Amino acid sequence: MVCRRRATSLLQANGTLGLIATNTVAQGDSREVGLDAMAASGFVITRAIQSRSWPASSANLEFAAVWGTRSPVADSVPSVADDVPVRRITTLLEPAGRVEGKPIRLEANTNTAFIGCYVLGMGFIVEPSEAQEWIAADARNAEVLYPYLNGEDLNSRPDGSPSRWVIDFGTREQSVAAEYALPFERLVNRVKPDRAKLSIPYRRDNWWKFAAWAPSLRRAIADLGEVLVIARVSKTVMPLRVPTGYVISDAVVVFASDSYSDQAVLSSTLHQLWAITYGSGMRNDPRYTPSDVFETFPRPAATPALSDIGKRLEDTRRSIMLRRELGLTKLYNRVNDPDVSEVGDPDVARIRALHRELDERVLDAYGWADIAPGHGFYEFRKMLRWTVSPIARAEILGRLLEENHRRAASQGPDEGAVVPQEGVDAGS
């Protein structure tokens, strides 16, 4: 990023510049410290390729390309985004919409979305049968053994449940942890040797503890029986509801809410588009970053209509997944497949109909009933899915950004500078 900004600073007033980078250059923090900073210094993007496969079989990667200048560009001169003439190009490497600028973190969205625990050590992970054997040998071991939910289980298992357990000594000191003989012995043999090689003192010296125990998350959900969760890396970008008795891994984002109204909003195309646009990515899979996505997302107020559709989606989808033994990913692969007809698969027809109704109710909650969703199969960011039309997508993203700026302006100049909830150090 420093090289890109340096190259910009060396441009003469009428100079031009071309850059090639990985496609993350227009995503999340990479965009903020790179393209956003370049644009702030007067760099104008005149042509862009947002993401394209590298033209060589020896490299499996996606690249982005940016061309631009520091000289004034007349409004009558079109820019070119992915080979399409457009009026202007943003640092997202997309055509500029009705509102320009980047989203601002909203005070109302703090202390709600958290990344799960960063365990750091496969020795913490235990098969369910072994966990039960340890509990049978000493009932007290149940105090430090919990089902462990990761992103793969969340998206692949029909009930979204954990397939393995984890040893969690919490904040217990070493002398107390040692009283749980079998779990402690496992960590002595399988975690301590690797942690001893680390340079971070807390992680090296507190080898029997998670690298990040997520105390803020645990406090936020302490009084809830269920929470909403979403895999951090997933094409689906769809939340599920799970009980709070699990230890949740750092591959999962946890929303401290059991509201069906919140579930409807987070399951909507509006939130999905926002997450894909302003999150980061891993290869071509969207990566959900709470600080960039949820903390900037201007949520509508809860309504009975949202709660109703949120619960119906949850109940209907869970019934289908369990009956057909489909995980969330496999179910939505069918929903997003144009070759799966609604006549041939009535369950897919039900899910599509629920999402169509859900999007309409979320639009109503914003007061945007004038937007015609136009659901169908459309490609966005190299992903084909059953979603709203490109015209509706552009209008929705523009209005959401406009609403974000409106709310941010009312919270004062300092309140938008929210510290991310993503840290994985001991104090996070």
N, C-alpha and C positions, 0 to 999 in steps of 0.2 A: 504494500500500500504506500509506503514511503517513496518507493521508486516512481509510482504513478503520479503522486503529488509533485515530486521533484521534476518529472518530465513536464508537467503542466507549468510549473514555475519557470522553466527554461524557454517556454514558447514566446516568440515575439508576438507583437500585437496582431499580426496577420498570419501567424503560423498555424499549421494543422498538425494533428497527432492521431496515430492509430495504435491501439493496444489489443493484445490477445491475452486472455486469462482464463482460468477455470470459470464455470458458470456461476460460482458462488460470489463473483465480483459484484453482482447486483442483488445480493441477498443479505439481510440482517446486518450484523456488525461489520462485515466486510464492505458492504455498501456505504455504511455510515462513515467509516474512516477513509474510504477511497473515493468513490464516485461522488458522494454527497459533498465531501470536502473540495473536490475538484470543481464541482458546479458552483459552490459558494465562492470560489476564487475567480469565477467568470468563464469557466469552460462550458461550451455549448456542445451538446451531443448532436451530431448531424446524421449519423448512420449507426445502426447497432444490430448485432445478432445476439439475441438473448441466450439461446442455448442450442448447440448443434454438436453432433457426434464428430469426434476427431477423425479426419479422413485417412485413417491408417488402421489396418486390422491389428497392428501390434500394440495399440494403445486403446484401452477401454475407458474413455473419459469424455465428458461434455465440456465444450469450451464456449466462451463468449468473446465477442469482438466489439470494439468501440472506436468510432472515429469522431473527431470533433475539432473545435477551434476556439480561440479566445477572441476572435474578431466578431463584430456584430453580424448577425444573420437576419436578413429581411424576412418579415412574416410571409411574404409571397413565395419564398424559397422552401420547397417541401423537404422534410427530412425523410429518411428511409429506415423503418423498423422491420426487421425480418423480411426485407424485400418489398415492403408495402409502403407507398408514400403516405406520410402523416404530417400533421401540422407541427408538432414538437415531440421530442422524446424525453422521458424522465430518466432518473438514475436507476429506475427499475428496468430500464431498457425496454420500455413499453410506450405506446402512444400516450401523450398527456391527455388527461380527462378534463372534467369541468373545474376541478380544483387542483392546484399544484402544491407541492410541499410534501413533507413526510408526517406520519402520524406522531402524536405526542402522548406520552403515558398519562393516564387519567387516575387521579387520586381515588376515585370511587372504585377502581378495579384492583387496588392493592390488597395484599393479604388474602387473596382468594385462590390464585393459581400457583401451584408449587411443583417443583421437580422432586421426585421421590428420593429415597435413600441411596447414597453412593457407597456400596459395600466394600469394594476393592479387595478381592480375594475369593477365588472359587472355593476355598476351603470352608467358607461360611455356608455354602449351599449343601443341603442334605436331602436325600431321597425321602419321600413320605414314609416308606416302610421302616427306614432306619430311625427316623424321628419318633415313630411310634414305639420302636424297640427301646429307645432311650427313655421315653416317658414311662414305659412299663417297668424298666429297671429302677427308675427313681422318678416319682410323680412330680418332684420339684422341677425337673427339666422342662416341663410344660411352660414354665415361667419365662423361658428364654428361647423357645422354639415356635416359629410362626409360619403359616403359608406365605410364600414369597411370589408376588405377582410381577412379572416382567412384560415387556411389550409384545413379545412373541406369543406368550400364553393369552394375553388379552385379545389379540386379533385372530388367533387360530383356534382356540377352544370354544366349543358351542356355548358354554356357560360363562366364558371369560374368566375361568378360575385358574389359580396357580397349579402348576404341575409338580412343583418342588417346595421344600421348606427352607428356612434360613435360621441360623443361630444369631440371635440378637441380644447381646448383653447390655444394650442401651448405654447408660452413663455409669454403670457399675464399675467400681475400682477393681484392679486385678485380683486382689485378695478375695473379694466377694465373688467375682466370676469363677475363680478356681474352685469354689464350693460345688459348682455344677460339673462334676468330674468328667463325664463323657464328652459333652460339648466343648469344654475347655481343652481337653486333651486333643481333640480334633484340630483346634486352632493352633495349639502349640506345634503340632506336626506339620500342618498344611498352610498356615498363614504366616506365622511368626518368621520363618526363614526368608520369605520373600519381602515382607515388610521391613526386615532388618537392613535391606539394601537401599531403601528409599532415602531421599535427601530431605524430605519434609519432616521436621521433628515430630509433629503431632501424630502423623500416620505411622512413623517408624516406632515411636515409643509407646503408643497406645494400640498395639497390634491386635488386641482382642476386641476392639471397637470398630464400628463402621468408619470409613473415611469421612462420611458426613451422615449424621443421624437424622437430619431434617427436623429439628425441634420445633421450628415455626409451623411446619406442616402438621405435626402431631398435635400441637396446641389448637390449631385452627379446626381440626376435625374431631377433637376429643368428645364433643357432645353429640356427634352425628352417628347414626346407625348405618348410613349408606353415603357414598360420595360418587361424583362423576369423575371418570378418568378417560384419558386419551393417550394412545401410544405416541411417543415423541417423533418417531420416524414411521410414516405410513402414507400410502397413497389414499387410503380410505378417509382419513381426517374425520373420524366419527367417534363421539364419546359413548361410553357404556357406563352403567350403574353397577357398583360392586359394594359389598359390605366393608366395614372399616376394620375388621379383625385381621387384615393382611398387613404384612410389611411390603411396601410398594417400592419397586426399584427406580433408579434414576432414568430408566428407559421409558418411564410413564410420567405424564403430567396429571396432577390431582387437583380437582376443583373442590374447594371446601363448601360444597352445596349438595343438598339432596332435593332441590327444587325441580319439579317437572317442567316448570316454566323455563328455568335455566337450561334444562336438558333440551327443550325444544329449540331455544336460540342457538345453543352450541351445536345442534344437529342440523341447523339450517344451511342452505346454500350460501347465505350471506356471510356467516361465520367461516364456512369452508373457503370461500373465495378470499376473504381477508387473511386467513391463515396461509393459504398458498401464495398470496401476493407478498405478504410482509414477514413471513417466516423465512427460515433458511432452507437448505436442501442437502440431501445426501444422495449423490448421483442424481436420479430424476425423482426421488421420493421427497415429498414435503417433510420438513422438520419443524415441529411445533416448538417455538420458543416463547415461553410465557411473557417475558418482558417486551418482546416486539409484537406479539399477537394479542394475547388476552388483555394485557394491561393498557393497550391502546384501543381496544375494540369498544365502540360506544353502544353498550347494550340497551335495548328498549326496556321499559318498565314491565314488570310481570303482570300478566292478565289471566283471567280464568280460561280464556280460549287457548292461550299458550300452554297452560298447565294441562288442559284436556288433551291436546294433540301430543304433547310430550309423553304423557302416560300411555296413550294409545300406541304410539310408535314403540315405546319400550316393551309393552306387553305383547304386541303383535310380533315384533321382530324376535323377541326372546323365544316365543312359542315356535316360530318357524325354524330358528337356529337349532333348538333342542330336538325338534321333530325330525329335521333333515340332517342333523349332525354337521352343521355348517358353522364355521367360525365367521367372525365379522368380515374378514377380508374376502373369503370365498363367497359369502352372501353378496357383498357389494360388487365383486367382480361380475356376478351375474346381473345385478341391477344395472351396471354400467356397460354391459355388453349388448350392442345393437342386434346381435344375432339371437339373443334370448327374447322370444316374443312373449307378450303378455297373455296371449291365448294359450301358448304352449306351457307357460309356467305361471299359474295364478298367484303363487306366493310373490314372485317378482312384481306382478301387476299390483298387488296390495301394497308392497313397499314403495313402489314408484308413486302410487296414488297418495299414500300417507305423506311422502315428502313434498309432493305438489301442494297438498293442503297445508302442510307445515310452513312452507315458504310463503304462501299467501297470508297465513295468519301472522307470521313474523313481519312481513311487509305492512300489514294492517296495524301492528303494534307500533311501528315507526310513523304511521300516518302516510305511508307511501303506496296506497292502494292503486294509484295511477300507473304504477310500473306493471307492465304486462310481462310475467316471467317467461312465457314461451318455452316451456320445458321441452327438451329433446336431447339428442346426442350431439355434443359439441366438444371440440378440442380446446384445452386451455393449458398453457405451459407444458406442451407435449404429452398431455394426458387426455384421453377420450373418456368422457363420463356423461351420465344422464344428469343434466343440469339446466340452468336457465340459458336463454339465448345470449349471444355476444352483445347484442344491443342492451339487453337487461343487465348483463354483467357490468358493462361500462357505466351504466347509470347507477347501479347499486354501489359499486366501488367509489364512484365520485361522491355520492350522497353520504356514504359512511365516512369518507375522509373529511368532507365538509362538516359533518356532525361532530367528528372528533375534534376538529379545530375550534368549533363553537364551544364545546364543553371545556376544552383546554384553556380557552381565553377567559372563561368564567372562574377558573380555579386559581388564577394568579400566576405570576411569572416563575415562582420557585416550586410550585406544587407538582409540576409535570416532570421534575427531575427525580424520578423514582429509582431507587436502587434495585436492580434486578433480583428476583428470587431464585436465581439459577446457580448461586455459588455452591461448590461442593467441598469447601474447606470445613474444618471442624466446627466453626462457629455458625455455619449456615443452618 
